[in-house]
């Protein structure tokens, strides 16, 4: 799965969330969060954790 970085950044802005707040909710370190954002692909589990932390459906944060 490929994460849509720009969509995640828009969701963070809409919800007025910081990288730190999403990391706390998803159980990621800040370093891991930035690795995920830079990566070419992630596991379905990681995408699911990110979506849950953002309170959106996983289809909203992956590239189709």
Secondary structure as a PSIPRED ss2 file (coil, helix, strand):
# PSIPRED VFORMAT (PSIPRED V4.0)

   1 X C   1.000  0.000  0.000
   2 X C   1.000  0.000  0.000
   3 X E   0.000  0.000  1.000
   4 X C   1.000  0.000  0.000
   5 X H   0.000  1.000  0.000
   6 X H   0.000  1.000  0.000
   7 X H   0.000  1.000  0.000
   8 X H   0.000  1.000  0.000
   9 X H   0.000  1.000  0.000
  10 X H   0.000  1.000  0.000
  11 X H   0.000  1.000  0.000
  12 X H   0.000  1.000  0.000
  13 X H   0.000  1.000  0.000
  14 X H   0.000  1.000  0.000
  15 X C   1.000  0.000  0.000
  16 X C   1.000  0.000  0.000
  17 X C   1.000  0.000  0.000
  18 X C   1.000  0.000  0.000
  19 X H   0.000  1.000  0.000
  20 X H   0.000  1.000  0.000
  21 X H   0.000  1.000  0.000
  22 X H   0.000  1.000  0.000
  23 X H   0.000  1.000  0.000
  24 X H   0.000  1.000  0.000
  25 X H   0.000  1.000  0.000
  26 X H   0.000  1.000  0.000
  27 X C   1.000  0.000  0.000
  28 X C   1.000  0.000  0.000
  29 X C   1.000  0.000  0.000
  30 X H   0.000  1.000  0.000
  31 X H   0.000  1.000  0.000
  32 X H   0.000  1.000  0.000
  33 X H   0.000  1.000  0.000
  34 X H   0.000  1.000  0.000
  35 X H   0.000  1.000  0.000
  36 X H   0.000  1.000  0.000
  37 X H   0.000  1.000  0.000
  38 X H   0.000  1.000  0.000
  39 X C   1.000  0.000  0.000
  40 X C   1.000  0.000  0.000
  41 X C   1.000  0.000  0.000
  42 X C   1.000  0.000  0.000
  43 X C   1.000  0.000  0.000
  44 X H   0.000  1.000  0.000
  45 X H   0.000  1.000  0.000
  46 X H   0.000  1.000  0.000
  47 X H   0.000  1.000  0.000
  48 X H   0.000  1.000  0.000
  49 X H   0.000  1.000  0.000
  50 X H   0.000  1.000  0.000
  51 X H   0.000  1.000  0.000
  52 X H   0.000  1.000  0.000
  53 X H   0.000  1.000  0.000
  54 X H   0.000  1.000  0.000
  55 X C   1.000  0.000  0.000
  56 X C   1.000  0.000  0.000
  57 X C   1.000  0.000  0.000
  58 X H   0.000  1.000  0.000
  59 X H   0.000  1.000  0.000
  60 X H   0.000  1.000  0.000
  61 X C   1.000  0.000  0.000
  62 X E   0.000  0.000  1.000
  63 X C   1.000  0.000  0.000
  64 X C   1.000  0.000  0.000
